Amino acid sequence: MIDVKEFREQGYLYDSLENYKELINFDEFLKIKEFIDSKNINKFSKYDYLYFANQASYHEEIIYENFLKKDKDEKNADLVFKKSHEYMIKKIEECNFYPTWVFGTSMDSEITNLIHKETISNFQKEFKKIYYPEKESQSYYACNKLQFYDKGCEIKLHDDGKDLNRLCVFIYFLNDEWNDENGGYLIVYDTNNNPIKLKPTFPNFVVLDSNLNLFHEVEKIKNGIKYNIVSFYNG
């Protein structure tokens, strides 16, 4: 386990969940990953696009179920959903819009229910006791999402803002392997603005301290699908 003082001073933690078995039921977390691996996470999901054009920001989204309701044909909904996402990426690139973020989020109710059960929430409670002992008496809840990034997805350099009710952000990587040429690395900038490139592979995880609120970004995906659980831990 990474030292408490080190984490609080540097503002981020990057480590393997296997080193935190005192705090997490690792076997149960592995079952969550295996269930997610068994699903087609593009189904019953949505893509979010936030981009800038002419000094104004625009937010659009594509939701899988909207196509399914109209088509009532899952095979056709798959095709239209895929092509709609490709069109949005092409539009952003060809129009030279600045993409603040492009990524997918699972809206599968089984996955959502599973990642909100006690395995992750108990780990985060135990983590808080050790790494934020001054907050032990306070209650926090997690907003957990399964996010995925395929070709063209990215998140530009940003911080998460000064939300006084947020303690930290947990990111759990789920890919078994990830090649350097795929892009998609999470890059965290330390307090001296030096970039730290974090490989998004299981069982590694990241915690971003919301007090120091470091800048970070996700490189554009060139190949493959990267997926992870993101958890905003709020009071």
Secondary structure, 3 states (H helix, E strand, C coil): CCCHHHHHHHCEEEEEHHHHCCCCCHHHHHHHHHHHHCCCCCCCEEEEEEEEECCEEEEEEEEHHHHHHHHCCHHHHHHHHHHHHHHHHHHHHHCCCEEEEEEEEECCHHHHHHHCCHHHHHHHHHHHHHHCHHHCCCCCEEEEEEEEECCCCEEEEECCCCCCCEEEEEEEECECCCCHHHECCEEEECCCCCEEEECCECCEEEEEECCCCCCEEECCECCCCEEEEEEEEEC
